[in-house]
Amino acid sequence: MMSQKSFVIIICALGISLAEHIDLGSVIFANILFRHGDRTPVDPYSTDPYANESLWPVPFGDLTNLGKEEHLLLGRSFRERYSHLLPQTYSRYDIYVRSTDVDRTLMSAEANLAGLYPPYGNQVWDKVKWLPIPVHTVPELEDNILAGKKECPRYNLELKKVVNSPEMREINERNKDLYEYVTKNSGNLITSILDIERVYDTLFIEELFNFTLPEWTKSVYPEKMKPLAELSFTLEAHTKILQRLRSGLLIGEMVDHIVRKSQNTLTPDRKVWIYSAHDNTISNFLMSLNLFEPHSPPYAATVLVELRVNLLKEHIVTISYKNSSGEPRLLKLPGCTVACPLKQFVKLTKDTIPDNWEEECLLNWKEYEHSINTSSIVAVLTSLVLVLILLVLLIIGFVYWHHNCDNNRYYLKLNTDAI
C-alpha cells in the first residue's frame, strides 16, 4: 500500500512536471519594475552612533559602489534574457526608461543600462565602455505613477483609516512594550509599525556595513523588529481604494503597453519599458495584484510583466519576481493561470486602475470635515482672525488718511520768508 509520504512526493513531482510543460511561449514585450541598489541610511535615528555622514562612503540615501554593481549585473541579465528583442545597439525606438526623481534611482537606472547596452559597433565613442542613455523623470511632488508623492487627499484619508484601524491598534497594543523600549533607546517616537521599519532599516544597513550595533539592539533586532518591519510594507496598498490611488496608474500604464503591443498599435513600437523606483513601489505593486507576501523587498528586487505569444499564437501575460541573485520566479495572478490569457489579465486588473485619478483623489465635504483634526481647525481659525485684524487696521488707516486729505485740500502753506 502506498504511504502518505510517497503519495505527497508523487504529487509534487507531477506538479513540477506540469509546471515545466506550461506553454509560456516567447516574450515580445516586457515591463520591468525594479528597486534601486544598495544605499546608505536615509535618516539615522536620533541616538545613532553612526549618524555622522563622514563615517559613510557616500551621503545619506545615496547609491553605493555595491549598488552600482548590483544594477550593472542586473542589466547584463536583462541583455541575456531579452537578446532576441533588443538589438545590441541602443535606439530610443526600442526602449524607454523612467525613474523617480531621486539620485539613487536615477543612478541605478544608469548603471543598469550600462550592463544592458555596452557600446557596440558605431556606438563605441571612447575607451570608456559606457554609452549615455536617457533616463526620464518628473519632480517627486508631481509624480503619481512611480513616486506616489503627488497630493491626493482621499489617499491620505484612506491610509489614515488603515493606520488607525482596529487591526493596527491591536498590533500596536501587542507591541506596546517594544515601542516603548525602542523609543527610549533610539530617541525616535515609535507609535506604529511604520516607525519600527524606519529604525529597522537603518540597523539593517549598519549591519551590512559591519558596524557594531549598540548593546540595546541585541534584545530586539532583528527578531522582534523584523516581522513588524515586513508587515509595514502591506499598509500603503492595504485596501482596494489605496491600491487604485497608489499603484493603479502604474498598472494601467503597463496594461496599456501590452494591449497596444498585442494590437500592433504601440507607437513607437518599443520592446521594453523600464521603471526604476523603491522598495515600497515594489510592495505596493504586488499588493495591488494580490501577489505580495510580507517582506522587505531587497536591493535590485525586480518585477517583470511580460507579454508573450504561445505556440497557438495566443497572447498571454506572465508576472515574475526576482528578489535574489537567482532566476525570476513566476507568480500566479489570482483568478488566472501562470500563463494568463491577455483578455483575462486585462479583466482581472481593471478594478485596480482608476478611471480618473484626479477626481478619485477628491473628498466630498463630509469626508473633508472628518479628515480635519483639531489642530488644523485651530490653525485655520487663527489665520482667519489674523486676516480680520489686518483688514480692520487697513480700513482704519485708509479712513485716517482720507480724513487728513479732506482737511488739507483747500489750504496752502504760506511763505513767511519775506516777513
Secondary structure, DSSP 8 states (H G I E B T S, - for coil): ---HHHHHHHHHHHHHHHHHT----EEEEEEEEEE---B--SS--TT-TT--GGGSSSSTT-B-HHHHHHHHHHHHHHHHHTTTTS-SS--TTTEEEEE-SSHHHHHHHHHHHHHH----GGG--SSS-------B---GGG-SSSS--S--HHHHHHHHHHHTSHHHHHHHHHTHHHHHHHHHHHSS---SHHHHHHHHHHHHHHHHTT----GGGGGTTTTTTHHHHHHGGGSTT-SHHHHHHHTHHHHHHHHHHHHHHHTT--SS--SEEEEEE-HHHHHHHHHHTT---SS---TT-EEEEEEEE-TTS-EEEEEEEE-SSS--EEE--TTS-SSEEHHHHHHHHGGGS-S-HHHHT---HHHHHHH--HHHHHHHHHHHHHHHHHHHHHHHHHHHHHHHHHHHTT------TT-
